[in-house]
Amino acid sequence: MVFYATWFSLTSQRTKLVVTILRDYYEPKPLVIAERFRYRKCVQKSGQTATEYAAELRQLAAKCDFGDRLDEALRDGFVSGVSSEACQRKLLSEDRLTFARAVELAVNMETAHRDAQQLRTGDDVTAVHKCKWCWPAAIQGNF
């Protein structure tokens, strides 16, 4: 009850000050150098798609304070951390590459690689398998 009365008797300036102090205590600002270290160590994990990797980089970069160099930092991080060597070569050969274009190319290469693998192995998700069922049982309602 005392806190309630004290809180509402504070002026708006004091209220803002108290809120700021509490926020700084409970939500300390991340150290930019530590966040950039985490960002630069990020590489595409096994089984992680290019889209998932790009999302992870975006999330890490949000805390890095890259400012107006955000797109360049994302592009460079994506190119250096992508797991496919063929994809990395392709991205490095592109002139005036943006982050969005790098992700688009990587997704296209992933899709092409997956489709080519399916064609080689003969595994087709859309293949229809012949089902055996007894005609007389179907007529009687015993599927």
N, C-alpha and C positions, 0 to 999 in steps of 0.2 A: 504494500500500500504506500509505503514511504517512497519507493522508487517511482511509482505511478505519479504521485504528487510532484516529486522532484522533476521528473521528465517533462511534464506538461507546464511546469513553471519556468523552464528554461526558455531563453529567447531563441529565435530562429538561428542566429549566428552560433550560439553555443550548441544548439541541437546539431547543426551541421558539423561542428568541430568534434563533438562526441561520436557521431556516426563515422566520420572520417578516421578518427583514431581507432575505433573498434574494427572498421573494415581493414585498415592497414595491419592490424594485429592478427585478425583471423584469416585474411586473404592477402598474404604478402605478395608483392610483385615478383614474378619470376626473374631470375638473373638471366639477362639476355645472352651472355656468353655461354652459360650452361644449356640454354634452350637451343642455341645455334650448334653447339656440340652434338646434342641429341639429333638435331636435324641433319647434320652432315654425316652422322654415323648410320642413318637410315638407308637400308637397301631393300630391294624387293625380295620378299621371302618366298621360299619354295611353295608353289600352289597358290600364291597370291596373284590376282589378275592385275593388269596395268591400271585399270580403273580403281581398284582397291588401294593399290600402291600410291596413285595420285592423290586419293582422298586422305591417306595417312600423311603424305607430305604436306598437303594443305593444312591439315590440323596442327602439325608440328610447326609449320612456318608462321602460323597465326601468332605464336608467342615470341617470334624472333625479331620483331621490329625491323623488317626489311624496308619498310616505307615504299617509295616509288620504284624500288628495285625488286619488288616481290615476284613479278612474272619471270624475270631473269633468274632469280634464285631458285624458283620452282623448276624452271626448265633445266638449269644446270644440275640440280639435285636429282631430277628425274632421269636425265641422260646418264649421269655417273652411277646411279644406283639400280638401273634396270638390269634384270638378271640375264636376259637373252643377249648373247654376244652379237648375233645377227641384227637384232633390233638396235642395239647400241651403235653398231657400224652404220646402219641406215640413218639413225638420228644424227650422228656426227657428220654425215655427208650432206645434210640439209643446210641450205643457206637461209638465213633469217628465220630460224626456227623459233616458234613461240611455245609456251607450255601447253596450250590447248592443242596445237598442231602435233606436238610430240606425243601427247596422250592418244590422239586420234590415230597416228601412225602405228603406235605400239598396239592399240586395240585391233587395228586392221591386220597387223602381222600375227597377233595371237589367234585371231579368227581363221586366217589363212592356214596357219600351222595346224590348228585343231582339225579343220576340214580336210587338209591333205592327209593327216594321220588317219582319219576315219576312212578315207577312200583307199588308202594302202592296206589297212587291216580288214576292211570289209564290214566293220562294225557300223551299222546304220541304225540310228534311233528310230527312224520311220519305217523300218522293215516290218512287214505284216507276216505273222506266223500263222500257218494253217492250224485251225483248231478242230479236233475230232470231237464229234458228239453224235449221239445215237438219235436217228430220225424218229423212230417210234416213241422213244422216251420224251422227245420234245413235243410231240403231238399230245401226249397224255399230260403234259404240264410238269413233267419231272426233268427239269433241265439238269 
